[in-house]
Amino acid sequence: MNKSLIIFFSILVALDFDVMHGQNDGSMLVYKLQYDSLYGTDPHLYNGIKYFPEYFFTRGFPFWKDDKPLMADIVFSGKYYKDLKIRYDLYTQEFILEYSDKFGGLQQIVMNRLKLDSIFIDDVLFIKNKFSDIKAYFLQVIHEDKISCYFTWKKEYRFNNSGIETGHEYSDEIVNFYLVLDGKSYVFANKVSFLKIFPADKRNFIRKFMKENRIKVRRRLQTDMVKLCIYCNKLDTQ
């Protein structure tokens, strides 16, 4: 068996393993395999606008998940870079690269959106938005097929005048859910709005599947949505 066949079958096995475990249905592996495994102190990567917080002296923080940088792999201008420190500013919709310069000083730069293709953080994959009817710069990939699912994330900056402590703050994370069918996106927030996306003759089957598998859209669990999307794609082919 030649080398190309070995690689091909290895990818198939990896994809099947991901599907069995509900991890993005192999999407992360597929995206990673599209790019070169090139890494280094690339001046094109470590070059950008210096990051400054939009607001100071406010409660909360604007970042996804944590106020600390997260370890990530990224694809930038078609090149694959591993183990970078990244923050996702949900208020400005920018990814921030954090690193130490040659003098040991901490630097934070705003990554160029036009050159940033994909971001891998643990089992989460963000990609550049490719749909004109979704108003976001980046999408979290949940499942991609004929019927695809994506999440978008944001935070708002607001003034809170209720309770003991008044003042400006960042909101909790706001998540929007999208299903894409035939190139058109549909937003949904719960089981009712999800079911309305599909033809009437499919809804009872989907409703039954959600009940039997205890899938609740509001919980925004990635594994649940992957399982649901796989079922909806199979149903669509029947």
N, C-alpha and C positions, 0 to 999 in steps of 0.2 A: 504493500500500500504506500503510495507516494505521500510526500509531506503535505501537499495541499488537501488531500482527502482526509488525512489525520486531523488537520486544523478544522476542516469543515465539520467532521463528526464531533470534535471536541466542543465546537460552538453549539451544535444541536443539543448535546447532553447538558451543557450549561444552561441553555434556554429552558429545557424541560425541567431542570432542577429549580430554576427561578419560578416557573409557573406553579409547580407543586407547592412551593412555600409562599406564594402570593406576593412576591417581591417585584412589583413593576412588570411582571410578565417578560423579563429579559430586556426591558427597555434600556436599563443602564448599561448592560453589556453591549448591546447593539450600538449604542451611541459611542461607547469607548472604542469599539473596534473600527469605527470610521476614521479615526485620527491616528497620526504618528505618535509613537511613544518618545517624544523629545522633551528633554528637561534641562534646565540650566539657568544661569543668571542672564536671562535674555534682556537686553536693553529695551526691546519693544514691549516687554511685559512690565518691567519695573520703570515705567515712564508714564506719567499722567498728572492730573491735577491733584494737588495736595488736598486731603480731606479735612474739612472743618465741620464740626457739628452745626446743624441748622439753628439750634436754639440751646442756650445754656440755662442753668438754674431752673430746671423743670423736672417734674416727677416722672419716673419711668425712663424708658430708653426706646429708641426707634428701631432697634434691630430685631431680626428674626431669631426666635428661640432664646437667645442669651445676650447679655451685655458684653460677653467675652468673645474673642474671635473663635471661629470654628475651623477645624481642619478640613480642607477640601481639595479635590482634584478639579482642574478646569481645562477647558479647551478655549484657547485664545488665538485668534487668527489662524485656526486650523491646526495648531500645535497643542499637544497634550502635556500639561504640567501637573506634577504630583505634590501632595503634602504642603499646600499653601495655607496661610492663615487668612481667613475671609470673614467679613461681616456683611450681612445683607440689610441695608438700611431700607426699611419698609415705607418710611415716610417719603424719602426722595427717590425710591426705586433705583438705588445704586448699589453695586457690589464694591466693597472696600477691601483693598489688599493691604495687609499689614506685614512689615518685614523690618529687619535690622540692616542699616546701611553699613558701608565699609568701616565706619568709625564706631559702630556699635549703637548708633542712635536709632530709636524707634521711628519708623516712617509709616504713614498711612496715605494711600493714594486712591482716587476714584478710578475704577477701571472703565475703559472706553466701551460703552454699550454696543457700539457697532462692531467691535472686534471680539466681544465676549459671546461665545457660541453655547457652551454648556458648562454647568457647575454641578459637581457630584459631592454631596455631603452625606456621609454614611449611606443609608439606603434611599436618599432623596435625590432626585434629578431635576434641576431647573434648566430650561432652554430659552433661547430668545423667542419671543412671541412671533408666530408666523401667520396669525389670523387677524385680519383688519377689523373684524367686528368684536374682538375682545380688547378692551381698553386697559392694557397692561404691557409693560416692557418685557417681563419674564413670566414663564408658566412653569408650574410644577407638573411634571409628567406623572400621571397616575397609570394610564394604560393607553397604548396606541394600536389601533387596528382600523377596520372600516368604521367602527364606532369607537371614538377615543374620548378620554376623560382628562381634564386638567384642573388644577387649582390655581388661583391667584391670591396673593397675600398683600396686605397693606396695613399701615397704622395712620391714625389721624392725630394731629396736634390741636388741642382744644383747651378751653378754659373751663375748669370745674368750679362751680360756685355752690355746690351742695356739700353737706357734711361739715366737719370741724375744720379740715384743711382745704382752703380754696387756693386756686392758682392754676397755672398752665401745666398740662400733662400730656403724655403720649397715651393713646388709647390702647386697649388690648388688641391682639392680632385680629384682623378682619379677613375672613376667607370667603372667596366666591368660587362656586363650583360650575364647571362648564362641561357639557357634552358636545362633541363635534360629530355630525353626521353629514356625509356628502359635502364636506367643505363648509358647512354652515354651523355656527355655534349656538347653543341653547344654554341659558343660565338656569340653574335649579337650586333650591334651598332645602327641600324636604322630599318625602316620598311622593306626595301629591304632584308637585311640580316636575319631579323626575318622570313619573308615569305619563304625564301629559305630553311629553316629547315623542312618545311612541304611538303608533296606530292603535286604535281601540281594540282590535283583535289580538294584540300582543300584551295588553296591560294585565290581564288576569294571570297570565303565565309569569310575568315579572313580579307581580304582587305576591303570588304564591311562593316564588323563589326567595324573595326578601323575607317573608315570614318564616319559612322553613330554616333559613340560614341566619335569622336574627340580625339582619342588616338594617341599620338605621343611618340614613344619610346625615342626619344632624351630628352624629358622632365624628364625622369626617375622618374615619379610619381608612388609611390607604389600603390595607389588606382587604377590607370589606368592599371597597369600590373596585379594586382589581377583580375580585371574584364576581361582582355584579356585572362588570363590563364584559368579562369573558363569557358569561352566560348570555348577555344581550346580543353579543356578536354571533354566538351559536344559534340563538333563536332567530336572528335576522336571516340566516342562511337556510332555514327550514321552510 
